[in-house]
C-alpha cells in the first residue's frame, strides 16, 4: 500500500469527477492522500474533502507565493481548521524566490509566523523551498525549538549537502516526480543517502508527473512510480520501501489514520 504525502486535490477544476479519481487512486493501492492547502480557501476545501473522503487527510497553511492573500485573523482560522481530526500538518509553508519582484521579507515573516503556529498546534510542518535554500536553512535553524513535532522538506530538489543539513534538524526528505527524470543526477544521489526512517514520497499533484508520464496531468495514481524509482536507486525491494515510507508517514503525521 502507498501514501501520497503531498497532493493538491483541492483544485476544483483540474481533475474532473473526484469520486471517480479516488476510486482509481484506491485501485492503484494508494490508501491515503494528504491534501495540502496553499491559502485559506484551498485549506478550507481540503478540510471539507477530508471530511467527505476517508482516503484524504489535509494540511492547511499559506504557500510563500500566496501570502499576499492573507488577511488579519487568517492564521487563527488556519489553526481552527487544524483542530479537526484529519488536520495533520501546517503547510505548505516556506520560501520561494523563483519569481521576480518577490517580497523576501514578507515571506520570511509569514514563514516564521507559521512555524510558531505549528508549535502552538503541536503539528509538523510541510516546507516548500525554491531558490531559497540559504534563507530556508537559516530560518529553520533559528526556529529549531519550534520543530518539536517535526517536518518535511516537500518535493526536495536540492543538493546532497543541503539535504544533510535538513536531516540534522530532524526533518524528513520527500521525493516527487523529478526523482524519476532522466537528468535528475543530483536527486539520485540524495535518494541514496537519506536514512530509511526519514524518507517520504509524494506526487505534488497536479504538477510534476513522473516518467514516463512527464508533461501530463499528475494525480496520486502515479505515486507508485515515485516509490519504484526510489527503491531502484536505493537497491531495496519495492514492497519493503513502500512499507517503510508508510511507517514514516504515520510517524511524522501522527493524526494520520
LOGUVEX-294201 format. One record per residue (C-alpha): residue number from 1; residue in one letter; x, y, z. Coordinates in pm, whole numbers, plus 50000, padded with zeros to 5 digits. Layout:
# residues N
seq:NUM type:A c1:X c2:Y c3:Z
...
# end
This chain:
# residues 257
seq:1 type:X c1:50000 c2:50000 c3:50000
seq:2 type:X c1:50109 c2:50357 c3:49929
seq:3 type:X c1:50064 c2:50700 c3:50084
seq:4 type:X c1:50088 c2:51017 c3:49877
seq:5 type:X c1:50216 c2:51261 c3:50139
seq:6 type:X c1:50158 c2:51576 c3:49931
seq:7 type:X c1:49895 c2:51644 c3:49666
seq:8 type:X c1:49661 c2:51926 c3:49572
seq:9 type:X c1:49328 c2:51761 c3:49503
seq:10 type:X c1:49172 c2:52089 c3:49613
seq:11 type:X c1:49199 c2:52232 c3:49261
seq:12 type:X c1:48830 c2:52205 c3:49183
seq:13 type:X c1:48865 c2:52235 c3:48805
seq:14 type:X c1:49168 c2:52012 c3:48737
seq:15 type:X c1:49066 c2:51650 c3:48791
seq:16 type:X c1:48706 c2:51606 c3:48685
seq:17 type:X c1:48494 c2:51369 c3:48893
seq:18 type:X c1:48659 c2:51347 c3:49238
seq:19 type:X c1:48473 c2:51027 c3:49330
seq:20 type:X c1:48599 c2:50857 c3:49015
seq:21 type:X c1:48952 c2:50984 c3:49077
seq:22 type:X c1:48957 c2:50848 c3:49431
seq:23 type:X c1:48832 c2:50512 c3:49308
seq:24 type:X c1:49121 c2:50499 c3:49060
seq:25 type:X c1:49365 c2:50603 c3:49332
seq:26 type:X c1:49245 c2:50317 c3:49553
seq:27 type:X c1:49276 c2:50072 c3:49263
seq:28 type:X c1:49646 c2:50164 c3:49238
seq:29 type:X c1:49694 c2:50071 c3:49604
seq:30 type:X c1:49716 c2:50428 c3:49733
seq:31 type:X c1:49545 c2:50418 c3:50070
seq:32 type:X c1:49596 c2:50777 c3:50191
seq:33 type:X c1:49647 c2:51119 c3:50033
seq:34 type:X c1:49744 c2:51430 c3:50226
seq:35 type:X c1:49559 c2:51713 c3:50052
seq:36 type:X c1:49760 c2:52032 c3:50104
seq:37 type:X c1:49635 c2:52390 c3:50115
seq:38 type:X c1:49819 c2:52696 c3:49984
seq:39 type:X c1:49589 c2:52972 c3:50119
seq:40 type:X c1:49279 c2:52994 c3:50335
seq:41 type:X c1:49015 c2:52893 c3:50073
seq:42 type:X c1:49221 c2:52596 c3:49947
seq:43 type:X c1:49285 c2:52487 c3:50306
seq:44 type:X c1:48915 c2:52509 c3:50386
seq:45 type:X c1:48834 c2:52299 c3:50079
seq:46 type:X c1:49099 c2:52043 c3:50173
seq:47 type:X c1:48942 c2:52017 c3:50518
seq:48 type:X c1:48595 c2:51963 c3:50370
seq:49 type:X c1:48728 c2:51697 c3:50133
seq:50 type:X c1:48891 c2:51516 c3:50425
seq:51 type:X c1:48554 c2:51501 c3:50596
seq:52 type:X c1:48390 c2:51370 c3:50280
seq:53 type:X c1:48651 c2:51117 c3:50164
seq:54 type:X c1:48801 c2:50856 c3:50400
seq:55 type:X c1:49124 c2:50835 c3:50198
seq:56 type:X c1:49202 c2:51207 c3:50245
seq:57 type:X c1:49373 c2:51390 c3:50527
seq:58 type:X c1:49470 c2:51756 c3:50497
seq:59 type:X c1:49726 c2:52023 c3:50574
seq:60 type:X c1:49650 c2:52395 c3:50600
seq:61 type:X c1:49868 c2:52699 c3:50554
seq:62 type:X c1:49993 c2:52975 c3:50325
seq:63 type:X c1:50236 c2:52894 c3:50044
seq:64 type:X c1:50505 c2:53164 c3:50020
seq:65 type:X c1:50382 c2:53274 c3:49677
seq:66 type:X c1:50030 c2:53323 c3:49815
seq:67 type:X c1:50098 c2:53520 c3:50132
seq:68 type:X c1:49960 c2:53832 c3:49966
seq:69 type:X c1:49615 c2:53679 c3:50001
seq:70 type:X c1:49643 c2:53657 c3:50381
seq:71 type:X c1:49425 c2:53886 c3:50592
seq:72 type:X c1:49419 c2:53964 c3:50962
seq:73 type:X c1:49288 c2:53665 c3:51150
seq:74 type:X c1:49361 c2:53412 c3:50877
seq:75 type:X c1:49626 c2:53226 c3:51077
seq:76 type:X c1:49374 c2:53186 c3:51358
seq:77 type:X c1:49132 c2:53043 c3:51103
seq:78 type:X c1:49403 c2:52802 c3:50983
seq:79 type:X c1:49460 c2:52696 c3:51344
seq:80 type:X c1:49088 c2:52633 c3:51389
seq:81 type:X c1:49081 c2:52417 c3:51077
seq:82 type:X c1:49370 c2:52212 c3:51207
seq:83 type:X c1:49182 c2:52126 c3:51523
seq:84 type:X c1:48972 c2:51890 c3:51310
seq:85 type:X c1:49060 c2:51522 c3:51345
seq:86 type:X c1:49213 c2:51488 c3:50998
seq:87 type:X c1:49424 c2:51805 c3:51003
seq:88 type:X c1:49773 c2:51655 c3:51008
seq:89 type:X c1:50017 c2:51943 c3:50939
seq:90 type:X c1:50075 c2:52314 c3:50886
seq:91 type:X c1:50159 c2:52354 c3:50521
seq:92 type:X c1:50263 c2:52419 c3:50281
seq:93 type:X c1:50481 c2:52698 c3:50412
seq:94 type:X c1:50830 c2:52824 c3:50340
seq:95 type:X c1:51017 c2:53044 c3:50092
seq:96 type:X c1:51005 c2:53080 c3:49713
seq:97 type:X c1:51237 c2:53330 c3:49545
seq:98 type:X c1:51182 c2:53196 c3:49193
seq:99 type:X c1:50977 c2:53485 c3:49061
seq:100 type:X c1:51082 c2:53844 c3:49001
seq:101 type:X c1:50967 c2:54108 c3:49249
seq:102 type:X c1:50944 c2:53854 c3:49530
seq:103 type:X c1:50899 c2:54017 c3:49871
seq:104 type:X c1:51154 c2:53809 c3:50061
seq:105 type:X c1:51099 c2:53998 c3:50388
seq:106 type:X c1:50726 c2:53930 c3:50383
seq:107 type:X c1:50785 c2:53563 c3:50302
seq:108 type:X c1:51029 c2:53526 c3:50590
seq:109 type:X c1:50786 c2:53693 c3:50830
seq:110 type:X c1:50500 c2:53461 c3:50731
seq:111 type:X c1:50726 c2:53156 c3:50737
seq:112 type:X c1:50828 c2:53233 c3:51096
seq:113 type:X c1:50468 c2:53306 c3:51196
seq:114 type:X c1:50353 c2:52970 c3:51061
seq:115 type:X c1:50639 c2:52787 c3:51234
seq:116 type:X c1:50513 c2:52947 c3:51553
seq:117 type:X c1:50160 c2:52836 c3:51465
seq:118 type:X c1:50277 c2:52477 c3:51416
seq:119 type:X c1:50444 c2:52483 c3:51757
seq:120 type:X c1:50124 c2:52610 c3:51916
seq:121 type:X c1:49912 c2:52349 c3:51734
seq:122 type:X c1:50162 c2:52072 c3:51815
seq:123 type:X c1:50176 c2:51971 c3:51449
seq:124 type:X c1:50455 c2:51906 c3:51198
seq:125 type:X c1:50528 c2:52142 c3:50909
seq:126 type:X c1:50535 c2:52083 c3:50533
seq:127 type:X c1:50807 c2:52307 c3:50392
seq:128 type:X c1:50839 c2:52446 c3:50040
seq:129 type:X c1:51177 c2:52590 c3:49941
seq:130 type:X c1:51263 c2:52705 c3:49589
seq:131 type:X c1:51570 c2:52910 c3:49503
seq:132 type:X c1:51591 c2:52996 c3:49873
seq:133 type:X c1:51799 c2:52723 c3:50037
seq:134 type:X c1:52027 c2:52950 c3:50242
seq:135 type:X c1:51743 c2:53155 c3:50394
seq:136 type:X c1:51529 c2:52845 c3:50449
seq:137 type:X c1:51808 c2:52677 c3:50641
seq:138 type:X c1:51881 c2:52991 c3:50840
seq:139 type:X c1:51520 c2:53034 c3:50950
seq:140 type:X c1:51481 c2:52668 c3:51038
seq:141 type:X c1:51799 c2:52674 c3:51246
seq:142 type:X c1:51682 c2:52986 c3:51428
seq:143 type:X c1:51343 c2:52824 c3:51490
seq:144 type:X c1:51466 c2:52475 c3:51570
seq:145 type:X c1:51280 c2:52489 c3:51902
seq:146 type:X c1:50956 c2:52520 c3:51704
seq:147 type:X c1:51019 c2:52191 c3:51521
seq:148 type:X c1:50947 c2:51961 c3:51813
seq:149 type:X c1:50673 c2:51789 c3:51611
seq:150 type:X c1:50897 c2:51757 c3:51307
seq:151 type:X c1:50856 c2:51848 c3:50946
seq:152 type:X c1:50930 c2:51753 c3:50588
seq:153 type:X c1:51111 c2:51921 c3:50302
seq:154 type:X c1:50850 c2:51856 c3:50037
seq:155 type:X c1:50938 c2:51785 c3:49674
seq:156 type:X c1:51305 c2:51814 c3:49760
seq:157 type:X c1:51521 c2:51947 c3:49476
seq:158 type:X c1:51845 c2:52046 c3:49645
seq:159 type:X c1:52192 c2:51901 c3:49678
seq:160 type:X c1:52309 c2:51612 c3:49896
seq:161 type:X c1:52490 c2:51866 c3:50116
seq:162 type:X c1:52171 c2:52068 c3:50170
seq:163 type:X c1:51972 c2:51752 c3:50242
seq:164 type:X c1:52222 c2:51658 c3:50514
seq:165 type:X c1:52167 c2:51996 c3:50682
seq:166 type:X c1:51791 c2:51944 c3:50687
seq:167 type:X c1:51839 c2:51594 c3:50824
seq:168 type:X c1:52048 c2:51739 c3:51109
seq:169 type:X c1:51741 c2:51943 c3:51202
seq:170 type:X c1:51538 c2:51622 c3:51233
seq:171 type:X c1:51342 c2:51682 c3:50914
seq:172 type:X c1:51220 c2:51427 c3:50662
seq:173 type:X c1:51303 c2:51446 c3:50291
seq:174 type:X c1:51021 c2:51385 c3:50043
seq:175 type:X c1:51069 c2:51297 c3:49677
seq:176 type:X c1:50824 c2:51365 c3:49394
seq:177 type:X c1:50819 c2:51311 c3:49018
seq:178 type:X c1:51151 c2:51489 c3:48947
seq:179 type:X c1:51346 c2:51199 c3:49104
seq:180 type:X c1:51232 c2:50990 c3:48805
seq:181 type:X c1:51353 c2:51241 c3:48544
seq:182 type:X c1:51646 c2:51138 c3:48327
seq:183 type:X c1:51852 c2:51447 c3:48418
seq:184 type:X c1:51798 c2:51413 c3:48795
seq:185 type:X c1:52154 c2:51304 c3:48881
seq:186 type:X c1:52174 c2:51521 c3:49192
seq:187 type:X c1:51842 c2:51391 c3:49323
seq:188 type:X c1:51960 c2:51037 c3:49252
seq:189 type:X c1:52244 c2:51094 c3:49497
seq:190 type:X c1:52015 c2:51246 c3:49758
seq:191 type:X c1:51778 c2:50948 c3:49735
seq:192 type:X c1:52067 c2:50716 c3:49817
seq:193 type:X c1:52180 c2:50898 c3:50133
seq:194 type:X c1:51852 c2:50972 c3:50311
seq:195 type:X c1:51816 c2:50736 c3:50608
seq:196 type:X c1:51542 c2:50476 c3:50584
seq:197 type:X c1:51344 c2:50635 c3:50866
seq:198 type:X c1:51347 c2:50985 c3:50710
seq:199 type:X c1:51231 c2:50924 c3:50353
seq:200 type:X c1:50886 c2:51011 c3:50216
seq:201 type:X c1:50724 c2:51012 c3:49871
seq:202 type:X c1:50462 c2:51230 c3:49706
seq:203 type:X c1:50322 c2:51345 c3:49373
seq:204 type:X c1:50268 c2:51719 c3:49431
seq:205 type:X c1:49968 c2:51669 c3:49201
seq:206 type:X c1:49865 c2:51821 c3:48966
seq:207 type:X c1:50227 c2:51914 c3:48896
seq:208 type:X c1:50545 c2:51723 c3:48806
seq:209 type:X c1:50412 c2:51396 c3:48669
seq:210 type:X c1:50681 c2:51127 c3:48688
seq:211 type:X c1:50837 c2:50948 c3:48392
seq:212 type:X c1:50703 c2:50809 c3:48163
seq:213 type:X c1:50407 c2:51047 c3:48212
seq:214 type:X c1:50606 c2:51370 c3:48231
seq:215 type:X c1:50410 c2:51666 c3:48095
seq:216 type:X c1:50067 c2:51520 c3:48169
seq:217 type:X c1:49822 c2:51597 c3:48450
seq:218 type:X c1:49963 c2:51438 c3:48762
seq:219 type:X c1:49744 c2:51260 c3:49019
seq:220 type:X c1:49809 c2:51042 c3:49325
seq:221 type:X c1:49754 c2:50741 c3:49097
seq:222 type:X c1:50116 c2:50798 c3:48990
seq:223 type:X c1:50285 c2:50789 c3:49331
seq:224 type:X c1:50377 c2:50416 c3:49290
seq:225 type:X c1:50613 c2:50529 c3:49010
seq:226 type:X c1:50799 c2:50752 c3:49256
seq:227 type:X c1:50822 c2:50468 c3:49510
seq:228 type:X c1:50952 c2:50233 c3:49241
seq:229 type:X c1:51226 c2:50474 c3:49131
seq:230 type:X c1:51335 c2:50531 c3:49491
seq:231 type:X c1:51356 c2:50157 c3:49550
seq:232 type:X c1:51567 c2:50117 c3:49236
seq:233 type:X c1:51806 c2:50396 c3:49336
seq:234 type:X c1:51844 c2:50264 c3:49690
seq:235 type:X c1:51878 c2:49900 c3:49589
seq:236 type:X c1:51580 c2:49799 c3:49801
seq:237 type:X c1:51280 c2:49577 c3:49746
seq:238 type:X c1:50985 c2:49794 c3:49636
seq:239 type:X c1:50744 c2:49637 c3:49885
seq:240 type:X c1:50985 c2:49688 c3:50174
seq:241 type:X c1:51045 c2:50053 c3:50085
seq:242 type:X c1:50672 c2:50117 c3:50046
seq:243 type:X c1:50611 c2:49973 c3:50392
seq:244 type:X c1:50891 c2:50186 c3:50537
seq:245 type:X c1:50761 c2:50505 c3:50379
seq:246 type:X c1:50414 c2:50433 c3:50513
seq:247 type:X c1:50561 c2:50387 c3:50862
seq:248 type:X c1:50747 c2:50714 c3:50824
seq:249 type:X c1:50435 c2:50899 c3:50715
seq:250 type:X c1:50244 c2:50778 c3:51019
seq:251 type:X c1:50539 c2:50864 c3:51247
seq:252 type:X c1:50555 c2:51223 c3:51122
seq:253 type:X c1:50185 c2:51289 c3:51064
seq:254 type:X c1:50065 c2:51146 c3:51392
seq:255 type:X c1:49699 c2:51231 c3:51325
seq:256 type:X c1:49707 c2:51031 c3:51000
seq:257 type:X c1:49485 c2:50724 c3:51024
# end
